[in-house]
Amino acid sequence: MLISVYVPFAVTAVLTLVAPRLARRLSPRPAAWALACAALVTAVGWTGSLALLAFTGIAQIPPVAAEGHWSVTALRAEDPVYVVVAAVSALVLVASVASLGVTALRQVRQVVRARRECAGLRGDTELAVLDDDAPLAFALPGAPGRIVVSRGMLRCLGDDERDALLAHERAHLRGRHHLFLSLWRLTAALNPLLRPLAGTGAFVLERWADEEAAAQVGDRAVVARAVGRAALASAGASRPALLPATGGEVPQRVRALLAPPPTRRSLPFLAGAVLLTVCCASLANAASDSDHMVDGAKRAQCAVLAGTASAPSLGEHGHDPGFCRGPHRGGERGERRHSG
């Protein structure tokens, strides 16, 4: 447990440093899925490691040890984790869970508000046009979702660029990109080290929608112009929080669209899969070591109580080693007491 419990922290740090740079160069759709898997696995590893480290300190509290029937002395002898590390881990774990709860509540409110806005739009078609001079364009997820574009935005674009804009927003809805954003925000709330992955993930989703729009329109330059003009027109205008058409880093998106489509590469994804596997295996090993450690402390306590029970002063100490035995043996012992 001494080494394996810290491996998820190391894997999270490595992915935080490497994954954002690689994801921007890879094909956006598999990159988004890879970032989602990395965020989910490392968040679980982060939480599990903190919980195991915190448990080593909580388990040494005498009332907790008495309730669990293990020896504090044996636990301290087997456990190499310092009490300070365990206390800090417990505090960080509580703060992480509290942050996750607050962020989850915000996400639920945001999704509910988006669905209400979607249901309140006029018409029953996919596209809803707002009679507003402000240049706005965004997607509202729902059942089904809606694409909202203002007349001010439509006046800024040509016919081909309008098609590209709608194809971009349609890709957001079809790919359920709001679920990816929610996942990254929740994992970043749980583990602050994952915030770079969340920021990169938002950019990758925009690139994903750009590539699908380019494939549908058939002209990458048209999509690049649409993205650039929409961003210039909406500069300074208020935009909704969910899936805006001009989100992400616009200059990088335009440069990517003016370049050839990104090639699919498998090596970065295989390396990431290996790291995530190591994270899961290390956490499982640390949990197994913790279980063996507690079992050893319980056996030590049983040995102490068994030695106390063999002394004539058992009644004075008030200890009963019956829990160290199996339920059937304990039942037979009780029957002998009643028969005597």
C-alpha beads as a LAMMPS data file, in Angstrom:
LAMMPS data file: protein, C-alpha beads

340 atoms
339 bonds

1 atom types
1 bond types

-500.0 500.0 xlo xhi
-500.0 500.0 ylo yhi
-500.0 500.0 zlo zhi

Masses

1 110.0

Atoms # bond

1 1 1 0.000 0.000 0.000
2 1 1 2.919 2.347 0.668
3 1 1 3.653 2.812 -3.043
4 1 1 0.512 1.677 -4.839
5 1 1 -1.785 4.098 -3.006
6 1 1 0.153 7.051 -4.461
7 1 1 0.213 5.791 -8.064
8 1 1 -3.209 7.294 -8.978
9 1 1 -1.883 10.707 -7.937
10 1 1 1.139 10.259 -10.204
11 1 1 -0.995 9.057 -13.128
12 1 1 -3.287 12.067 -12.715
13 1 1 -0.319 14.443 -12.748
14 1 1 1.152 12.844 -15.874
15 1 1 -2.146 12.948 -17.764
16 1 1 -2.743 16.541 -16.692
17 1 1 0.604 17.572 -18.175
18 1 1 0.553 15.467 -21.338
19 1 1 -3.077 14.886 -22.339
20 1 1 -4.075 18.525 -23.104
21 1 1 -1.214 18.956 -25.574
22 1 1 -1.828 15.652 -27.314
23 1 1 -5.606 16.036 -27.488
24 1 1 -5.307 19.229 -29.534
25 1 1 -3.322 17.390 -32.210
26 1 1 -5.435 14.248 -32.432
27 1 1 -8.690 13.523 -34.180
28 1 1 -11.239 15.380 -32.013
29 1 1 -13.909 12.717 -31.630
30 1 1 -11.687 9.937 -30.197
31 1 1 -9.753 12.591 -28.273
32 1 1 -12.970 13.693 -26.530
33 1 1 -13.807 10.119 -25.558
34 1 1 -10.243 9.548 -24.346
35 1 1 -10.334 12.696 -22.204
36 1 1 -13.681 11.643 -20.747
37 1 1 -12.348 8.191 -19.818
38 1 1 -9.152 9.687 -18.387
39 1 1 -11.078 12.184 -16.273
40 1 1 -13.475 9.555 -14.947
41 1 1 -10.835 6.941 -14.096
42 1 1 -8.390 9.376 -12.507
43 1 1 -11.178 10.998 -10.481
44 1 1 -12.124 7.591 -9.095
45 1 1 -8.464 6.812 -8.427
46 1 1 -7.976 10.179 -6.704
47 1 1 -10.997 9.635 -4.456
48 1 1 -10.098 6.024 -3.669
49 1 1 -6.504 6.859 -2.745
50 1 1 -7.598 9.716 -0.503
51 1 1 -10.141 7.452 1.180
52 1 1 -7.556 4.726 1.824
53 1 1 -5.038 7.206 3.215
54 1 1 -7.680 8.834 5.403
55 1 1 -8.820 5.436 6.667
56 1 1 -5.342 4.645 7.982
57 1 1 -5.645 7.620 10.332
58 1 1 -9.296 7.157 11.288
59 1 1 -8.754 3.460 11.986
60 1 1 -6.187 4.345 14.665
61 1 1 -8.720 6.256 16.749
62 1 1 -9.400 4.042 19.806
63 1 1 -13.236 4.171 19.640
64 1 1 -13.122 3.314 15.932
65 1 1 -10.705 0.450 16.607
66 1 1 -12.917 -0.838 19.404
67 1 1 -15.937 -0.796 17.123
68 1 1 -14.014 -2.583 14.378
69 1 1 -12.391 -5.072 16.784
70 1 1 -8.799 -4.500 15.672
71 1 1 -5.616 -3.655 17.494
72 1 1 -4.422 -0.045 17.249
73 1 1 -0.880 -1.109 18.133
74 1 1 -0.779 -3.721 15.375
75 1 1 -2.318 -1.307 12.875
76 1 1 0.302 1.331 13.615
77 1 1 3.048 -1.260 13.306
78 1 1 1.809 -2.472 9.891
79 1 1 0.786 0.891 8.454
80 1 1 3.667 3.096 7.202
81 1 1 1.441 6.133 6.523
82 1 1 2.027 9.086 8.820
83 1 1 -0.928 10.393 10.776
84 1 1 -0.371 13.869 9.296
85 1 1 -0.708 12.449 5.770
86 1 1 -3.880 10.643 6.772
87 1 1 -5.345 13.796 8.334
88 1 1 -4.551 15.924 5.278
89 1 1 -6.042 13.254 3.012
90 1 1 -9.231 13.242 5.068
91 1 1 -9.545 17.030 4.839
92 1 1 -8.906 17.036 1.085
93 1 1 -11.419 14.224 0.616
94 1 1 -14.126 16.125 2.498
95 1 1 -13.390 19.289 0.505
96 1 1 -13.466 17.357 -2.781
97 1 1 -16.792 15.703 -2.017
98 1 1 -18.284 19.048 -0.960
99 1 1 -17.056 20.681 -4.158
100 1 1 -18.518 17.815 -6.181
101 1 1 -21.898 18.263 -4.506
102 1 1 -21.992 22.015 -5.193
103 1 1 -20.949 21.547 -8.828
104 1 1 -23.464 18.748 -9.348
105 1 1 -26.244 20.988 -8.047
106 1 1 -25.190 23.753 -10.424
107 1 1 -25.078 21.352 -13.359
108 1 1 -28.548 20.050 -12.604
109 1 1 -29.915 23.576 -12.405
110 1 1 -28.219 24.501 -15.672
111 1 1 -29.614 21.495 -17.510
112 1 1 -33.112 22.078 -16.106
113 1 1 -32.954 25.729 -17.160
114 1 1 -31.794 24.763 -20.657
115 1 1 -34.615 22.236 -21.028
116 1 1 -37.168 24.806 -19.893
117 1 1 -35.840 27.320 -22.399
118 1 1 -35.920 24.632 -25.073
119 1 1 -39.521 23.747 -24.260
120 1 1 -40.498 27.424 -24.210
121 1 1 -39.287 28.164 -27.726
122 1 1 -41.892 28.688 -30.395
123 1 1 -42.404 26.138 -33.111
124 1 1 -41.726 22.442 -33.212
125 1 1 -38.851 22.325 -35.712
126 1 1 -35.179 21.798 -34.907
127 1 1 -34.307 25.419 -35.725
128 1 1 -35.644 28.331 -33.687
129 1 1 -34.950 31.845 -35.014
130 1 1 -34.970 34.671 -32.467
131 1 1 -36.133 38.106 -33.543
132 1 1 -33.061 39.726 -32.065
133 1 1 -30.416 41.946 -33.645
134 1 1 -27.747 40.598 -31.290
135 1 1 -25.674 37.913 -33.070
136 1 1 -26.428 34.719 -31.143
137 1 1 -26.186 31.046 -32.037
138 1 1 -26.237 28.101 -29.658
139 1 1 -27.673 24.648 -29.055
140 1 1 -30.095 23.810 -26.258
141 1 1 -30.045 20.143 -25.250
142 1 1 -33.418 18.627 -24.638
143 1 1 -35.716 15.870 -25.804
144 1 1 -35.091 16.641 -28.603
145 1 1 -32.721 19.598 -28.509
146 1 1 -33.115 22.840 -30.437
147 1 1 -30.752 25.046 -32.421
148 1 1 -31.263 28.713 -31.617
149 1 1 -30.020 31.418 -33.994
150 1 1 -30.839 35.113 -33.944
151 1 1 -31.679 37.158 -37.032
152 1 1 -28.639 39.266 -36.256
153 1 1 -26.381 36.250 -36.644
154 1 1 -28.075 35.113 -39.851
155 1 1 -27.500 38.540 -41.427
156 1 1 -23.779 38.236 -40.722
157 1 1 -23.362 34.992 -42.673
158 1 1 -23.777 33.857 -46.248
159 1 1 -25.931 30.936 -47.286
160 1 1 -23.097 28.375 -47.192
161 1 1 -21.857 29.736 -43.881
162 1 1 -25.341 29.446 -42.406
163 1 1 -25.417 25.802 -43.412
164 1 1 -22.026 25.315 -41.769
165 1 1 -23.230 27.022 -38.585
166 1 1 -26.315 24.833 -38.359
167 1 1 -24.278 21.698 -39.084
168 1 1 -21.910 22.658 -36.270
169 1 1 -24.717 23.046 -33.746
170 1 1 -26.425 19.909 -34.998
171 1 1 -23.203 17.988 -34.300
172 1 1 -23.271 19.278 -30.706
173 1 1 -26.771 17.927 -30.211
174 1 1 -26.182 14.632 -31.999
175 1 1 -22.997 13.935 -30.039
176 1 1 -24.605 14.960 -26.703
177 1 1 -21.646 17.182 -25.995
178 1 1 -23.308 18.701 -22.948
179 1 1 -22.843 15.353 -21.181
180 1 1 -19.103 15.486 -21.863
181 1 1 -18.949 19.015 -20.462
182 1 1 -20.863 17.964 -17.358
183 1 1 -18.534 15.020 -16.780
184 1 1 -15.418 17.176 -17.057
185 1 1 -16.816 19.836 -14.760
186 1 1 -17.801 17.279 -12.130
187 1 1 -14.447 15.478 -12.207
188 1 1 -12.584 18.799 -12.085
189 1 1 -14.640 19.757 -9.031
190 1 1 -13.701 16.473 -7.377
191 1 1 -10.038 16.677 -8.406
192 1 1 -8.623 20.174 -9.081
193 1 1 -5.726 18.646 -11.029
194 1 1 -8.192 17.741 -13.794
195 1 1 -9.100 21.338 -14.615
196 1 1 -6.709 21.471 -17.612
197 1 1 -8.451 18.382 -19.018
198 1 1 -11.813 20.117 -18.661
199 1 1 -10.594 23.213 -20.508
200 1 1 -9.043 21.141 -23.268
201 1 1 -12.167 19.018 -23.486
202 1 1 -14.316 22.061 -24.287
203 1 1 -11.970 22.980 -27.147
204 1 1 -11.967 19.389 -28.448
205 1 1 -15.770 19.357 -28.537
206 1 1 -15.760 22.489 -30.698
207 1 1 -13.229 20.846 -32.997
208 1 1 -15.414 17.729 -33.122
209 1 1 -18.410 19.802 -34.223
210 1 1 -16.227 21.707 -36.715
211 1 1 -15.025 18.503 -38.354
212 1 1 -18.530 17.079 -38.624
213 1 1 -19.759 20.350 -40.122
214 1 1 -16.895 20.294 -42.650
215 1 1 -17.756 16.715 -43.604
216 1 1 -21.412 17.631 -44.089
217 1 1 -20.839 20.880 -45.978
218 1 1 -17.957 19.439 -47.995
219 1 1 -15.767 22.553 -47.776
220 1 1 -13.466 23.140 -44.831
221 1 1 -12.798 26.750 -45.854
222 1 1 -16.515 27.582 -45.671
223 1 1 -16.706 26.244 -42.107
224 1 1 -13.571 28.191 -41.190
225 1 1 -15.128 31.407 -42.509
226 1 1 -18.368 30.697 -40.669
227 1 1 -16.538 30.150 -37.387
228 1 1 -14.453 33.289 -37.827
229 1 1 -17.327 35.574 -38.851
230 1 1 -19.625 34.277 -36.140
231 1 1 -16.927 34.884 -33.526
232 1 1 -16.242 38.428 -34.774
233 1 1 -19.944 39.264 -34.931
234 1 1 -20.675 37.978 -31.436
235 1 1 -17.604 39.541 -29.786
236 1 1 -18.804 41.267 -26.629
237 1 1 -22.338 39.905 -26.920
238 1 1 -23.799 37.863 -24.089
239 1 1 -23.868 34.137 -24.851
240 1 1 -25.525 31.176 -23.101
241 1 1 -23.449 28.786 -21.052
242 1 1 -24.328 25.662 -23.016
243 1 1 -22.782 24.880 -26.405
244 1 1 -22.304 28.306 -28.028
245 1 1 -21.359 28.307 -31.706
246 1 1 -18.420 30.629 -31.084
247 1 1 -16.930 28.792 -28.106
248 1 1 -13.401 27.508 -27.743
249 1 1 -10.229 29.080 -29.071
250 1 1 -11.411 30.456 -32.403
251 1 1 -8.017 31.182 -34.060
252 1 1 -6.834 27.616 -33.372
253 1 1 -10.104 26.221 -34.721
254 1 1 -9.826 28.261 -37.919
255 1 1 -6.220 27.164 -38.469
256 1 1 -7.223 23.520 -37.968
257 1 1 -10.039 23.857 -40.496
258 1 1 -7.743 25.440 -43.069
259 1 1 -5.354 22.498 -42.652
260 1 1 -6.005 18.928 -43.833
261 1 1 -8.177 16.748 -41.576
262 1 1 -6.252 15.263 -38.633
263 1 1 -4.998 11.737 -39.120
264 1 1 -5.979 8.957 -36.749
265 1 1 -3.143 7.812 -34.504
266 1 1 -3.448 4.913 -32.101
267 1 1 -0.193 5.136 -30.119
268 1 1 -1.245 8.044 -27.825
269 1 1 -4.520 6.290 -27.029
270 1 1 -2.733 3.017 -26.257
271 1 1 -0.300 4.832 -23.949
272 1 1 -3.200 6.512 -22.173
273 1 1 -4.990 3.183 -21.802
274 1 1 -1.861 1.695 -20.206
275 1 1 -1.677 4.569 -17.704
276 1 1 -5.334 4.226 -16.783
277 1 1 -4.908 0.462 -16.369
278 1 1 -1.956 1.065 -14.055
279 1 1 -4.072 3.526 -12.072
280 1 1 -6.895 1.004 -11.620
281 1 1 -4.539 -1.868 -10.796
282 1 1 -2.648 0.212 -8.222
283 1 1 -5.843 1.310 -6.526
284 1 1 -7.078 -2.288 -6.377
285 1 1 -3.733 -3.406 -4.951
286 1 1 -3.804 -0.643 -2.330
287 1 1 -7.339 -1.619 -1.321
288 1 1 -6.279 -5.274 -1.035
289 1 1 -3.270 -4.326 1.098
290 1 1 -5.500 -2.226 3.336
291 1 1 -7.865 -5.167 3.776
292 1 1 -4.989 -7.493 4.700
293 1 1 -3.674 -4.867 7.112
294 1 1 -7.004 -4.696 8.917
295 1 1 -7.262 -8.491 9.009
296 1 1 -3.809 -8.654 10.610
297 1 1 -4.822 -6.065 13.200
298 1 1 -7.991 -8.050 13.949
299 1 1 -5.994 -11.261 14.423
300 1 1 -3.647 -9.440 16.771
301 1 1 -6.597 -8.195 18.805
302 1 1 -8.059 -11.696 18.882
303 1 1 -4.761 -13.046 20.184
304 1 1 -4.697 -10.427 22.952
305 1 1 -8.280 -11.102 23.971
306 1 1 -7.755 -14.862 23.805
307 1 1 -4.842 -14.530 26.191
308 1 1 -6.924 -12.360 28.497
309 1 1 -9.814 -14.818 28.408
310 1 1 -7.552 -17.661 29.526
311 1 1 -6.723 -15.756 32.698
312 1 1 -8.934 -16.206 35.819
313 1 1 -9.763 -12.488 35.854
314 1 1 -11.848 -12.516 32.654
315 1 1 -14.850 -11.066 34.403
316 1 1 -12.791 -8.202 35.776
317 1 1 -11.557 -7.156 32.339
318 1 1 -14.969 -7.574 30.724
319 1 1 -13.533 -8.812 27.395
320 1 1 -15.098 -11.621 25.445
321 1 1 -13.065 -13.070 22.564
322 1 1 -16.151 -14.740 21.111
323 1 1 -16.138 -12.452 18.032
324 1 1 -12.775 -13.987 17.033
325 1 1 -14.534 -17.291 16.477
326 1 1 -17.012 -18.287 13.827
327 1 1 -20.756 -17.887 14.419
328 1 1 -21.335 -21.628 14.874
329 1 1 -18.612 -21.974 17.484
330 1 1 -19.928 -18.889 19.258
331 1 1 -23.421 -20.430 19.271
332 1 1 -22.142 -23.733 20.710
333 1 1 -20.299 -21.817 23.391
334 1 1 -23.520 -20.002 24.341
335 1 1 -25.427 -23.279 24.473
336 1 1 -22.878 -24.772 26.853
337 1 1 -23.220 -21.720 29.085
338 1 1 -27.017 -22.061 29.246
339 1 1 -26.831 -25.816 29.878
340 1 1 -24.375 -25.315 32.711

Bonds

1 1 1 2
2 1 2 3
3 1 3 4
4 1 4 5
5 1 5 6
6 1 6 7
7 1 7 8
8 1 8 9
9 1 9 10
10 1 10 11
11 1 11 12
12 1 12 13
13 1 13 14
14 1 14 15
15 1 15 16
16 1 16 17
17 1 17 18
18 1 18 19
19 1 19 20
20 1 20 21
21 1 21 22
22 1 22 23
23 1 23 24
24 1 24 25
25 1 25 26
26 1 26 27
27 1 27 28
28 1 28 29
29 1 29 30
30 1 30 31
31 1 31 32
32 1 32 33
33 1 33 34
34 1 34 35
35 1 35 36
36 1 36 37
37 1 37 38
38 1 38 39
39 1 39 40
40 1 40 41
41 1 41 42
42 1 42 43
43 1 43 44
44 1 44 45
45 1 45 46
46 1 46 47
47 1 47 48
48 1 48 49
49 1 49 50
50 1 50 51
51 1 51 52
52 1 52 53
53 1 53 54
54 1 54 55
55 1 55 56
56 1 56 57
57 1 57 58
58 1 58 59
59 1 59 60
60 1 60 61
61 1 61 62
62 1 62 63
63 1 63 64
64 1 64 65
65 1 65 66
66 1 66 67
67 1 67 68
68 1 68 69
69 1 69 70
70 1 70 71
71 1 71 72
72 1 72 73
73 1 73 74
74 1 74 75
75 1 75 76
76 1 76 77
77 1 77 78
78 1 78 79
79 1 79 80
80 1 80 81
81 1 81 82
82 1 82 83
83 1 83 84
84 1 84 85
85 1 85 86
86 1 86 87
87 1 87 88
88 1 88 89
89 1 89 90
90 1 90 91
91 1 91 92
92 1 92 93
93 1 93 94
94 1 94 95
95 1 95 96
96 1 96 97
97 1 97 98
98 1 98 99
99 1 99 100
100 1 100 101
101 1 101 102
102 1 102 103
103 1 103 104
104 1 104 105
105 1 105 106
106 1 106 107
107 1 107 108
108 1 108 109
109 1 109 110
110 1 110 111
111 1 111 112
112 1 112 113
113 1 113 114
114 1 114 115
115 1 115 116
116 1 116 117
117 1 117 118
118 1 118 119
119 1 119 120
120 1 120 121
121 1 121 122
122 1 122 123
123 1 123 124
124 1 124 125
125 1 125 126
126 1 126 127
127 1 127 128
128 1 128 129
129 1 129 130
130 1 130 131
131 1 131 132
132 1 132 133
133 1 133 134
134 1 134 135
135 1 135 136
136 1 136 137
137 1 137 138
138 1 138 139
139 1 139 140
140 1 140 141
141 1 141 142
142 1 142 143
143 1 143 144
144 1 144 145
145 1 145 146
146 1 146 147
147 1 147 148
148 1 148 149
149 1 149 150
150 1 150 151
151 1 151 152
152 1 152 153
153 1 153 154
154 1 154 155
155 1 155 156
156 1 156 157
157 1 157 158
158 1 158 159
159 1 159 160
160 1 160 161
161 1 161 162
162 1 162 163
163 1 163 164
164 1 164 165
165 1 165 166
166 1 166 167
167 1 167 168
168 1 168 169
169 1 169 170
170 1 170 171
171 1 171 172
172 1 172 173
173 1 173 174
174 1 174 175
175 1 175 176
176 1 176 177
177 1 177 178
178 1 178 179
179 1 179 180
180 1 180 181
181 1 181 182
182 1 182 183
183 1 183 184
184 1 184 185
185 1 185 186
186 1 186 187
187 1 187 188
188 1 188 189
189 1 189 190
190 1 190 191
191 1 191 192
192 1 192 193
193 1 193 194
194 1 194 195
195 1 195 196
196 1 196 197
197 1 197 198
198 1 198 199
199 1 199 200
200 1 200 201
201 1 201 202
202 1 202 203
203 1 203 204
204 1 204 205
205 1 205 206
206 1 206 207
207 1 207 208
208 1 208 209
209 1 209 210
210 1 210 211
211 1 211 212
212 1 212 213
213 1 213 214
214 1 214 215
215 1 215 216
216 1 216 217
217 1 217 218
218 1 218 219
219 1 219 220
220 1 220 221
221 1 221 222
222 1 222 223
223 1 223 224
224 1 224 225
225 1 225 226
226 1 226 227
227 1 227 228
228 1 228 229
229 1 229 230
230 1 230 231
231 1 231 232
232 1 232 233
233 1 233 234
234 1 234 235
235 1 235 236
236 1 236 237
237 1 237 238
238 1 238 239
239 1 239 240
240 1 240 241
241 1 241 242
242 1 242 243
243 1 243 244
244 1 244 245
245 1 245 246
246 1 246 247
247 1 247 248
248 1 248 249
249 1 249 250
250 1 250 251
251 1 251 252
252 1 252 253
253 1 253 254
254 1 254 255
255 1 255 256
256 1 256 257
257 1 257 258
258 1 258 259
259 1 259 260
260 1 260 261
261 1 261 262
262 1 262 263
263 1 263 264
264 1 264 265
265 1 265 266
266 1 266 267
267 1 267 268
268 1 268 269
269 1 269 270
270 1 270 271
271 1 271 272
272 1 272 273
273 1 273 274
274 1 274 275
275 1 275 276
276 1 276 277
277 1 277 278
278 1 278 279
279 1 279 280
280 1 280 281
281 1 281 282
282 1 282 283
283 1 283 284
284 1 284 285
285 1 285 286
286 1 286 287
287 1 287 288
288 1 288 289
289 1 289 290
290 1 290 291
291 1 291 292
292 1 292 293
293 1 293 294
294 1 294 295
295 1 295 296
296 1 296 297
297 1 297 298
298 1 298 299
299 1 299 300
300 1 300 301
301 1 301 302
302 1 302 303
303 1 303 304
304 1 304 305
305 1 305 306
306 1 306 307
307 1 307 308
308 1 308 309
309 1 309 310
310 1 310 311
311 1 311 312
312 1 312 313
313 1 313 314
314 1 314 315
315 1 315 316
316 1 316 317
317 1 317 318
318 1 318 319
319 1 319 320
320 1 320 321
321 1 321 322
322 1 322 323
323 1 323 324
324 1 324 325
325 1 325 326
326 1 326 327
327 1 327 328
328 1 328 329
329 1 329 330
330 1 330 331
331 1 331 332
332 1 332 333
333 1 333 334
334 1 334 335
335 1 335 336
336 1 336 337
337 1 337 338
338 1 338 339
339 1 339 340
